[in-house]
Amino acid sequence: MKPVIGMTASEDGQQTYVKDTYSKRIIEAGGLPVILPSFLKDDIKLLLKRIDGLLLTGGGDLDPLYFDEDPHQNLGNVTPRRDAFEISLVKHALNMKLPIFGICRGMQILNVASGGNLYQDIYKQRKQISIQHSQKAPTEHASHLVHIEEGSLLRKIMGTEKMLVNSFHHQAVKVVSEQFIISARATDGIIEAIESVAEPFVIGVQWHPEALVDQSAVKLFEQFIRESSGRK
C-alpha cells in the first residue's frame, strides 16, 4: 500500500492551499498526499493516526513569540492559526515517531517546536551574510552551495559533501534544538539542514527540493516515502 503523507498548508484569507510541486514529488516517489488544514487543530491526534508521514511545507514567517522574542522590525507576515497548529502537530508527530520532512519554514517549525530558535531576519541580525538567501532567479534554479556534514543522514542520502540548492528565506535557524544536529550549512555559515539525533527520518532543509529539477529532489522525497512506507 502507498503511504499517506499529510502536508501542512499555506493560508490566504479564506483559502487553504499547497503548491502542486509538493504533491507531485510525493506522488512521483510513491506516496499519497493529503492536505492538513489548520482549522482542524482539535483533531491533531486523529489526523496523525491516519497518515504515515508528515511533510511540513514552506510559507511565511514564524511568530517569534514561540521562542520568547518580540517581533523584529523586519519580521514578515505571520499566520497565527497556522503557527499554533503546526507547533502542536510537530510535537505530537515527534511523540508518535512519525517520519517528518520539513522544507524551508517547515525546518524552522521543526526546530522551534523542539526548543530551538530563529533569526527573525538574517540580514539585520547576523553579521557576514555574503549569499543571496532570497534569490532573484527562477524557483527551479539552484543558486548557491551547501556543505553537508560527514556522517549525517543527509550526506548518506545525497551521496555528496556539497550541492547546489535554491533559496527563498530571510529567517533561519539560530540555536538548534538539542533534539537535532546540524547536517548542512551555506558557505556563509547559515544553517541549511538539521536532522534528528534519535529518529530514523526527521529532517529539515532550508531550501526547496520540491521545486528543483535535478536528482537531489528525487533522492530526498524517495527516502522520505521509503521511511513512511515502513510504517505500514
C-alpha positions as CSV (number, residue, x, y, z in Angstrom):
1,M,0.0,0.0,0.0
2,K,1.1,3.5,-0.7
3,P,1.9,5.6,2.4
4,V,-0.4,8.5,3.1
5,I,1.6,11.8,3.5
6,G,0.0,14.7,5.4
7,M,1.0,18.1,4.1
8,T,0.7,21.4,6.0
9,A,-0.8,24.2,4.1
10,S,-0.5,27.9,3.5
11,E,-3.4,30.3,4.3
12,D,-4.5,33.4,2.5
13,G,-7.7,34.9,3.8
14,Q,-10.4,32.2,3.1
15,Q,-8.0,29.9,1.2
16,T,-6.0,26.9,2.3
17,Y,-3.6,25.7,-0.3
18,V,-0.4,23.7,-1.1
19,K,1.6,24.3,-4.2
20,D,1.4,21.5,-6.7
21,T,5.1,20.8,-6.7
22,Y,4.9,19.2,-3.2
23,S,2.1,16.8,-4.2
24,K,3.8,15.9,-7.4
25,R,7.0,15.0,-5.7
26,I,5.2,12.8,-3.2
27,I,3.2,11.1,-5.9
28,E,6.3,10.5,-8.1
29,A,8.1,9.0,-5.1
30,G,5.2,6.6,-4.4
31,G,3.1,8.3,-1.8
32,L,-0.5,9.7,-1.5
33,P,-0.6,13.4,-0.5
34,V,-3.4,14.9,1.6
35,I,-3.7,18.4,2.9
36,L,-3.9,19.1,6.7
37,P,-5.8,22.4,7.2
38,S,-5.0,24.3,10.3
39,F,-8.6,24.7,11.4
40,L,-8.6,21.0,12.3
41,K,-6.4,21.8,15.3
42,D,-8.8,20.0,17.7
43,D,-8.3,16.7,15.8
44,I,-4.5,16.6,15.6
45,K,-4.0,13.2,17.2
46,L,-6.7,11.7,15.0
47,L,-5.2,13.2,11.8
48,L,-1.7,11.9,12.7
49,K,-3.1,8.4,13.3
50,R,-4.4,8.4,9.7
51,I,-1.1,9.3,8.0
52,D,2.2,7.6,7.6
53,G,4.5,10.6,7.2
54,L,4.3,14.4,7.7
55,L,5.5,17.0,5.2
56,L,6.0,20.5,6.7
57,T,5.8,22.8,3.7
58,G,7.2,26.3,3.2
59,G,5.4,29.6,3.8
60,G,5.5,32.8,5.7
61,D,7.4,33.9,8.8
62,L,7.0,32.2,12.2
63,D,5.8,34.2,15.1
64,P,8.8,34.9,17.4
65,L,6.6,34.7,20.5
66,Y,7.2,31.0,20.2
67,F,10.8,31.4,21.0
68,D,10.3,34.2,23.5
69,E,11.2,37.2,21.4
70,D,9.4,40.4,20.5
71,P,8.8,40.9,16.7
72,H,11.8,42.4,14.9
73,Q,11.0,45.4,12.6
74,N,11.9,43.3,9.6
75,L,9.6,40.4,10.6
76,G,7.3,39.4,7.6
77,N,3.7,38.3,7.6
78,V,2.8,35.7,10.2
79,T,-0.2,33.4,10.3
80,P,-1.1,32.7,14.0
81,R,-3.6,29.9,13.4
82,R,-1.1,28.0,11.1
83,D,1.8,28.6,13.6
84,A,-0.2,27.2,16.5
85,F,-1.5,24.2,14.5
86,E,2.0,23.3,13.2
87,I,3.8,23.7,16.5
88,S,1.3,21.3,18.1
89,L,1.4,19.0,15.1
90,V,5.1,18.6,15.2
91,K,5.2,17.9,19.0
92,H,2.6,15.2,18.6
93,A,4.2,13.7,15.5
94,L,7.6,13.5,17.2
95,N,6.0,11.7,20.2
96,M,4.3,9.3,17.7
97,K,7.7,8.8,15.9
98,L,6.3,9.6,12.5
99,P,8.7,10.3,9.7
100,I,8.9,14.1,9.2
101,F,10.3,16.1,6.4
102,G,10.5,19.9,6.9
103,I,11.1,22.3,4.0
104,C,12.1,25.9,4.5
105,R,9.6,27.2,7.0
106,G,9.0,23.5,7.8
107,M,12.6,23.2,9.0
108,Q,12.2,26.2,11.2
109,I,8.9,24.9,12.7
110,L,10.7,21.6,13.5
111,N,13.4,23.5,15.3
112,V,11.2,25.9,17.3
113,A,8.6,23.2,18.2
114,S,11.6,21.2,19.7
115,G,13.0,24.1,21.8
116,G,15.3,25.9,19.3
117,N,15.0,29.4,17.9
118,L,15.5,31.5,14.8
119,Y,17.0,34.6,13.3
120,Q,13.9,36.7,12.5
121,D,15.9,38.4,9.7
122,I,19.4,37.2,8.9
123,Y,20.3,40.4,7.1
124,K,19.8,42.6,10.2
125,Q,20.6,40.1,13.0
126,R,23.6,38.2,11.7
127,K,26.9,39.5,10.5
128,Q,28.8,38.4,7.4
129,I,25.9,37.4,5.2
130,S,27.5,37.0,1.8
131,I,25.0,35.0,0.0
132,Q,21.6,35.9,-1.6
133,H,19.4,33.7,0.5
134,S,16.2,35.1,-1.1
135,Q,17.2,34.6,-4.7
136,K,16.0,36.6,-7.7
137,A,16.5,33.6,-10.0
138,P,13.6,31.3,-11.0
139,T,12.4,28.8,-8.4
140,E,13.8,25.8,-10.1
141,H,17.3,27.3,-10.3
142,A,19.9,26.2,-7.8
143,S,21.7,29.4,-6.8
144,H,24.2,28.6,-4.0
145,L,26.2,25.8,-2.4
146,V,25.6,24.0,0.8
147,H,28.2,21.9,2.6
148,I,26.9,18.6,4.0
149,E,28.3,17.2,7.3
150,E,30.2,14.0,7.1
151,G,28.4,11.1,8.9
152,S,25.0,12.8,8.6
153,L,21.8,11.2,7.3
154,L,21.6,13.9,4.7
155,R,25.1,13.1,3.5
156,K,24.1,9.4,3.2
157,I,21.0,10.2,1.2
158,M,22.6,12.7,-1.1
159,G,25.9,10.9,-1.5
160,T,27.9,14.1,-1.7
161,E,29.7,16.6,0.5
162,K,28.3,19.7,-1.2
163,M,25.5,20.5,-3.6
164,L,23.7,23.4,-5.2
165,V,20.3,24.5,-3.8
166,N,17.7,27.2,-4.4
167,S,17.0,29.7,-1.6
168,F,13.9,31.7,-0.6
169,H,14.2,32.9,3.0
170,H,15.1,35.7,5.3
171,Q,14.5,33.8,8.6
172,A,16.9,30.9,9.5
173,V,17.7,28.6,12.4
174,K,19.8,30.3,15.0
175,V,20.2,28.0,18.0
176,V,19.5,24.3,17.2
177,S,17.3,22.3,19.4
178,E,19.0,19.6,21.5
179,Q,16.9,17.0,19.6
180,F,18.7,17.9,16.3
181,I,22.1,18.2,14.8
182,I,23.3,20.5,12.0
183,S,23.7,18.5,8.8
184,A,24.4,21.3,6.3
185,R,25.5,24.9,6.2
186,A,25.8,27.5,3.5
187,T,29.2,28.9,2.7
188,D,28.5,32.0,4.9
189,G,27.6,29.7,7.8
190,I,23.8,29.9,7.7
191,I,22.3,26.5,8.8
192,E,20.8,24.8,5.8
193,A,19.7,21.4,7.2
194,I,19.0,19.7,10.5
195,E,18.2,16.1,11.4
196,S,17.1,14.2,14.5
197,V,19.7,12.7,16.8
198,A,17.3,9.8,17.7
199,E,14.7,9.1,15.0
200,P,15.3,7.3,11.6
201,F,13.9,10.1,9.5
202,V,13.1,13.5,11.0
203,I,14.9,16.0,8.8
204,G,14.6,19.6,7.7
205,V,16.2,21.5,4.8
206,Q,16.2,25.3,4.3
207,W,15.9,25.1,0.5
208,H,13.0,23.9,-1.7
209,P,13.9,20.5,-3.1
210,E,10.3,20.1,-4.4
211,A,11.0,22.9,-6.9
212,L,14.4,21.7,-8.2
213,V,14.6,19.8,-11.4
214,D,17.8,17.8,-10.6
215,Q,18.2,14.4,-8.9
216,S,18.6,15.9,-5.4
217,A,14.9,16.5,-5.0
218,V,14.1,12.9,-6.1
219,K,16.6,11.4,-3.5
220,L,15.1,13.3,-0.5
221,F,11.5,12.5,-1.4
222,E,12.2,8.9,-2.2
223,Q,13.9,8.3,1.1
224,F,11.0,10.1,2.9
225,I,8.5,7.8,1.2
226,R,10.5,4.7,2.0
227,E,10.6,5.6,5.7
228,S,6.9,6.3,5.6
229,S,6.1,3.1,3.9
230,G,7.9,1.2,6.7
231,R,5.0,2.1,9.0
232,K,2.5,0.1,7.0
